Amino acid sequence: MPNNKDEDGLVVLVFNKKETDIRSQQQQLVESLHKVLGGNQTLTVNVEGIKTLPDDQTEVVIYIIERSPNGTSRRVPATTLYAHFEQTNIKTQLQQLGVTLSMTRTELSPAQIKQLLQNPPAGVDPIIWEQAKVDNPDSEKLIPVPMVGFKELLRRLKVQDQMTKQHQTRLDVLIKQEIQRKSGYAIQADEEQLRVQLDTIQCELNAPTQFKGRLNELMSQIRMQNHFGAVRSEERYYIDADLLREIKQHLKQQQEGLSHLISIIKDDLEDIKLVEHGLNETIHIRGGVFS
């Protein structure tokens, strides 16, 4: 959850453009947004941050500085700026710039968080919603968000994959900086202790009866299952010609037997009808005699 105040004035604009295009045309973008705001000379558009998104989209966080005649300045509140962007004519101009989505980046009030958590989203079972709240790793910074449909699931996976790559990039930079910083220095005691711990973990992973051995065993089982599954899929619809003829002959005999049984049942029904008819006539005759 964001922790920015409304007074910080941060508004997110999602562009249907690549990050490289946005950065190369950042000044033009600022000028275009200033025109969208009416070209007011007391307003200044500032870019807080630019972040790439999946599917060649880019998130741009902006805020507006408003200067008064007496020389003081303030940030336009995020809700005010967002309301301006949501006007029909302004929204059309933003769409022409490539904006597909706009939103405020402000923290939720305790009342809003309570309302969100108390009421399960539409289509979400209350039991599942309660379990999602229990499984929340950091309830002060995170809230459960349901994923509805495969499209939303795919978007979530793309975002997670992108965040993983960004984290890896930062880690690579930190590693290089740390290597340069430590270059020429002797290994310290805490670093030696860390190396021993890493060696211990590596030995545990490589032990035949530990994780690596179990993982290799699982991989072997998966390969065998895939192999036998492929063989079965290839032979699933193959039947020997002689066996096929026998099956056809057997089915034909069963069909003939069923037809014969049906014929017998029909004959029996006819006999039963004749018996019933004869009984009815006998009862009728006896009734006439005793009347």
C-alpha positions in Angstrom: 0.0 0.0 0.0 1.3 3.5 -0.8 2.2 5.7 2.2 1.9 9.1 0.4 -0.4 11.8 1.6 -2.9 13.5 -0.6 -0.9 16.7 -0.1 2.1 15.1 -1.8 0.0 15.3 -5.0 1.3 12.1 -6.6 -0.7 10.9 -9.6 0.1 7.8 -11.7 -0.3 7.9 -15.5 0.1 4.6 -17.4 1.3 5.1 -21.0 1.0 2.6 -23.8 4.6 3.2 -24.7 8.0 1.7 -23.9 10.1 3.2 -21.1 12.9 4.1 -23.5 10.4 6.2 -25.6 9.1 7.9 -22.5 12.5 8.8 -21.2 13.8 10.1 -24.6 10.7 12.3 -24.9 10.3 13.2 -21.3 10.6 17.0 -21.8 8.0 16.9 -24.6 5.7 14.8 -22.4 6.0 17.4 -19.6 5.2 20.2 -22.1 2.2 18.2 -23.4 0.9 17.7 -19.9 1.3 21.4 -19.1 -0.9 22.1 -22.2 -3.5 19.7 -20.9 -3.6 21.7 -17.7 -4.4 24.8 -19.8 -0.9 26.2 -20.1 -1.2 28.0 -16.8 2.1 29.7 -16.1 1.6 29.3 -12.3 1.7 25.5 -12.7 4.7 23.3 -13.2 4.7 19.7 -14.1 7.3 17.5 -12.4 8.1 13.8 -12.9 8.6 11.9 -9.7 9.5 8.6 -11.3 9.3 6.3 -14.4 8.9 2.6 -14.2 8.5 0.0 -17.0 5.5 -2.3 -17.0 4.6 -5.5 -18.9 3.3 -5.4 -22.4 5.5 -2.4 -23.4 3.7 -0.1 -21.0 5.2 2.5 -18.7 4.2 4.0 -15.4 4.9 7.7 -14.9 4.4 9.4 -11.5 3.9 13.1 -11.6 3.0 16.0 -9.3 2.1 19.7 -10.0 3.6 22.7 -8.3 1.4 25.7 -8.1 3.1 29.1 -7.4 1.1 32.0 -6.0 1.7 35.7 -6.8 3.3 36.3 -3.4 6.1 33.7 -4.2 4.9 30.8 -2.1 4.3 27.4 -3.7 2.5 24.2 -3.0 1.7 20.9 -4.5 -1.7 20.4 -6.0 -3.5 17.7 -4.0 -3.6 14.3 -5.7 -7.4 14.1 -5.5 -7.7 17.5 -7.2 -5.3 16.7 -10.0 -7.0 13.3 -10.5 -10.5 14.8 -10.7 -9.2 17.2 -13.3 -7.7 14.4 -15.4 -11.0 12.5 -15.2 -13.0 15.2 -17.0 -14.2 14.0 -20.3 -12.3 16.6 -22.5 -9.1 16.2 -20.5 -9.3 12.4 -20.5 -9.6 12.5 -24.3 -6.4 14.7 -24.5 -4.6 12.3 -22.2 -5.6 9.3 -24.4 -4.2 11.1 -27.4 -0.9 11.2 -25.5 -1.1 7.5 -25.0 -2.4 7.4 -21.4 -4.5 4.3 -20.7 -5.0 4.7 -17.0 -4.7 7.4 -14.3 -4.9 7.0 -10.5 -3.8 8.7 -7.3 -1.0 7.3 -5.2 -2.2 8.1 -1.7 -2.4 6.0 1.4 -5.7 4.5 2.5 -7.3 5.8 5.7 -7.8 3.2 8.5 -11.6 3.4 7.9 -11.0 2.6 4.2 -8.8 -0.3 5.0 -11.3 -1.6 7.5 -14.1 -1.4 5.0 -12.0 -3.2 2.3 -11.1 -6.0 4.7 -14.6 -6.5 6.2 -16.4 -6.8 2.9 -15.2 -9.6 0.5 -15.0 -8.5 -3.1 -17.8 -9.6 -5.5 -17.5 -13.3 -6.5 -15.0 -14.1 -3.6 -16.1 -16.7 -1.0 -16.0 -15.1 2.5 -14.1 -18.1 3.8 -11.4 -17.7 1.1 -11.3 -14.0 1.9 -10.8 -14.6 5.6 -8.0 -17.1 4.8 -6.3 -14.5 2.5 -6.3 -12.0 5.4 -4.8 -14.6 7.7 -2.1 -15.5 5.1 -1.1 -11.8 4.6 2.6 -11.6 5.4 2.5 -7.9 6.3 -0.9 -6.6 7.2 0.4 -3.1 7.7 1.7 -2.7 4.2 -0.2 -5.2 2.2 -3.9 -6.1 1.6 -5.3 -9.1 -0.3 -6.2 -8.5 -3.9 -8.3 -11.1 -5.7 -7.3 -12.4 -9.2 -10.4 -12.9 -11.4 -9.8 -14.7 -14.7 -6.8 -16.0 -16.5 -6.1 -12.5 -18.0 -5.6 -11.1 -14.5 -3.5 -14.1 -13.5 -1.3 -13.6 -16.6 -0.8 -9.9 -15.8 0.2 -10.7 -12.2 2.7 -13.3 -13.4 4.2 -10.7 -15.8 4.5 -8.1 -13.1 6.1 -10.6 -10.7 8.6 -11.7 -13.4 9.4 -8.1 -14.2 9.9 -7.2 -10.5 12.2 -10.3 -10.1 14.3 -9.1 -13.0 14.5 -5.6 -11.5 15.6 -6.9 -8.1 18.2 -9.1 -9.8 19.6 -6.1 -11.7 19.9 -4.1 -8.4 21.5 -7.1 -6.7 24.1 -7.3 -9.5 24.9 -3.6 -9.2 25.2 -3.9 -5.4 27.5 -7.0 -5.8 29.8 -5.1 -8.2 29.9 -2.1 -5.9 30.7 -4.3 -2.9 33.4 -6.1 -4.8 35.1 -2.8 -5.8 34.7 -1.4 -2.3 36.3 -4.5 -0.7 39.0 -4.8 -3.3 42.4 -4.9 -1.6 41.1 -5.5 1.9 41.6 -8.7 3.9 38.7 -11.0 4.6 37.1 -9.9 7.9 35.8 -12.2 10.6 32.1 -11.7 9.9 32.8 -12.4 6.2 34.7 -15.6 7.1 31.8 -16.7 9.3 29.4 -16.0 6.4 31.6 -18.1 4.1 31.5 -21.0 6.5 27.7 -20.8 6.8 27.4 -20.8 3.0 29.8 -23.8 2.7 27.7 -25.7 5.3 24.5 -25.0 3.3 26.2 -26.0 0.1 27.3 -29.3 1.7 23.8 -30.0 2.9 22.3 -29.4 -0.5 24.9 -31.6 -2.2 24.6 -34.5 0.3 23.3 -37.6 -1.5 20.5 -38.2 1.1 19.5 -34.5 1.3 17.8 -32.1 -1.0 19.9 -32.6 -4.1 19.5 -36.3 -4.0 15.8 -36.1 -3.5 15.6 -33.5 -6.3 17.5 -35.7 -8.7 15.2 -38.6 -7.8 12.1 -36.5 -8.4 13.5 -35.4 -11.8 14.2 -39.0 -12.8 10.6 -40.0 -11.9 9.3 -37.0 -13.9 11.4 -38.0 -16.9 10.2 -41.6 -16.7 6.6 -40.5 -16.4 7.0 -38.2 -19.4 8.6 -41.0 -21.4 5.9 -43.6 -20.6 3.3 -41.0 -21.1 4.6 -40.2 -24.5 4.8 -43.9 -25.4 1.2 -44.4 -24.2 0.0 -41.4 -26.1 1.6 -42.8 -29.3 0.1 -46.3 -28.8 -3.2 -45.2 -27.3 -5.2 -45.5 -30.6 -3.2 -48.4 -32.1 -5.1 -51.8 -32.3 -4.1 -54.9 -34.0 -6.2 -55.7 -37.1 -7.0 -59.3 -36.0 -8.0 -58.0 -32.5 -10.1 -55.3 -34.1 -12.0 -58.0 -36.1 -12.5 -60.0 -33.0 -13.9 -57.0 -31.1 -16.2 -56.2 -34.0 -17.4 -59.9 -34.1 -18.0 -59.9 -30.4 -19.9 -56.7 -30.5 -22.0 -58.0 -33.4 -22.8 -61.2 -31.5 -23.8 -59.0 -28.5 -26.0 -56.9 -30.8 -27.7 -60.0 -32.2 -28.2 -61.4 -28.7 -29.8 -58.1 -27.6 -32.0 -58.1 -30.7 -33.1 -61.7 -30.0 -33.9 -60.8 -26.4 -36.0 -57.8 -27.5 -37.9 -60.1 -29.9 -38.6 -62.5 -27.1 -39.8 -59.8 -24.8 -42.1 -58.4 -27.5 -43.6 -61.9 -28.1 -44.0 -62.4 -24.3 -45.8 -59.0 -24.2 -48.2 -60.1 -27.0 -48.9 -63.4 -25.1 -49.6 -61.5 -21.9 -52.0 -59.2 -23.8 -53.8 -62.3 -25.1 -54.0 -63.9 -21.7 -55.3 -60.6 -20.2 -57.9 -60.4 -23.0 -59.0 -64.0 -22.4 -59.3 -63.4 -18.7 -61.4 -60.4 -19.2 -63.8 -62.3 -21.5 -64.0 -65.1 -19.0 -64.9 -62.7 -16.2 -67.4 -61.0 -18.5 -69.1 -64.4 -19.4 -69.3 -65.5 -15.8 -70.7 -62.2 -14.8 -73.5 -62.6 -17.4 -74.3 -66.1 -16.2 -74.7 -65.1 -12.6 -76.6 -61.9 -13.3 
